[in-house]
Amino acid sequence: MKDEIINGLSLKNDIALLYNFLAKYDEIVQSFNYQTHQKSFFNIINKKSITHKKSSEANDILEKEKTIEDNSIIMTVKNAENIPVGFIRHLRNSIAHGQISLKRNRYVICDKVKFGKKSKYYGLEYPTACGIYDKDKIVNLITFLLSIISEQKCQQTKK
């Protein structure tokens, strides 16, 4: 049987890993400890590759995928949120909303939201994050994040 491809993603390999991450997202966020896990996170995803912009500044950049360099992401500013959790949230949203794709062995991550009912732009989408990372980096990141859950479960059984 031939492997199905959706948005460049292999149903057999990529989608299984991404959906496993989705299924365990809440556990990952609850288990993620900035002090303990930040070094490992930033060994996979370089801290300098993450750029924060105000929504008004970011919208123009985020809509033009080609202005984003490989292995980097632009995210809109969130209130006092730690960088890894913000990145993980955008990755989760990108997967959950079908806005992630694979192009030339790189994941294109895009997180968009819709304007609310009170906005004159109601129903239109605007990007909150867009990035391009080598497939290996994202696979390594997800594998690391899933290992955090296992690590925590092992510590709980030792108690």
N, C-alpha and C positions, 0 to 999 in steps of 0.2 A: 504494500500500500504506500502510495506516494505521500510525503509529508505536506500538509496544507500550509500555505503561507497567507497570513493576514497582515496588512500594513508592513510587509517585509519581515514579520515575526513568524518564526517556525512554531506551528501548533505543538509539535512534538517536544521541542526543547525550550524555547524562549517563553512561551505562554504558560507552560507548567510552572516554571520558576517564578514568573511575575505574579501569577495567581496565588501561589503559595505565600508570597510576600504579602499580597492583599489580605489573605485569610488571617494572617498573623500580625497584621499592622498594629492593632491595638495593644497586643502583648509586647511588641517590639518597643513602642513608644513608652509604655509603662516600665519596661525593663531598662530602657536607655538611661544611663547615668552619665552626665556630661563629664564629670571628673574622671570617672573610670574609663569611659569609652571614646573620649574625644581624640586621643592620640591615634588609636586604630582607625577611627573614621577619617581623620585628616591624612593618614598615610595612604588611604585609598583615593579620597577626593581632596585634592589640594585646596587648602583654605583660600589661597589667592585666586582660585578659579571661580569663586562665588562672589558675585557682585550684587550689591543691594542698591536699588534706586527708588525714588518716590514714584508712586503710581503714574503721575503725569509725565515724568521723565522716561519711565520704563516702557510705556505703551508703544511709543514710536519705535524704539529699539526692538522690543519683543515681537512686533509684527513682521519684522524683517529678519527672518531666520538666518540669512546669509551674513548678517553683521555679527553673529555670535561665533566666536572662535571655537575650534574643537577643544573638548575637555574643559568647558566652562559653562556657567549658567548665570543668567540674570534673573533676580527675584525682586519682587516689590517688597518694600520694608514692612515688617510686622512688628508689633509692639513687644519689645524686650524678649523676643523669642531666641532660644539658642540656635545657632546656625545649623548644626546637624539635624535637629528635629524639624526645622523649616524645610531643609532639603528633602528629608524623608517624606514629609507631608506632600510636597509638590510632586515627588516621584509617585507616591501613592495615588494622588488625584489624576495624574497623567495616565496611569495604568487603568484606574477605575473608569475614567471617562473615554477610554479608547483614543487618547491623544498622544500615545507613544508610538514611535515607529522605528524601524531599523533601516538605515541607509548606509551603504558602504561600511559595514561592520561597526557602525556607531549608532547608539540610541539617540533619537531626537525626542527630547522630553518637553512637553508643553502643558501648562496648566492654565485653564481659562475659567472664568466665572461670568455669569450673566448679570447685567444691570437689574436692579430691583424694580418693583412696581412703581415706586415713587419717582424713578428717574425718567427724564424725557427720552432716554435711550433704552427704555424697558425692552427686554428680550434680546438685545444685542450682547455679544460676548466681548470681553477684554482679557488680555493675557495677564497672569500674575507671575508666571515664570516660564522661561524657555531656555533650554540648554542642549548641548551636544556632547556626549561622552562616549569614549570607546566602549564597546560592548563588554570587554573584560573588566573594566572599572566598575560598571554597574552590576555585573554578575558577582564580582568580588565583594562589592558593598552589600548586596542582598544576602549573600552567603554569610558575611560577617554579622549582619543584623539578625539573621535567623539563629546564628550561634549564640547570640546574647540570651535568647530565651532558654536554650539548652543549658547554658552556663548558670542562669538563675535557678532553674529547676534542680540542677545538681547541688547548688548551695542550699536550697530549701530542704532537700532530702538528707543532707548531712546534719541539719539542726535537730 
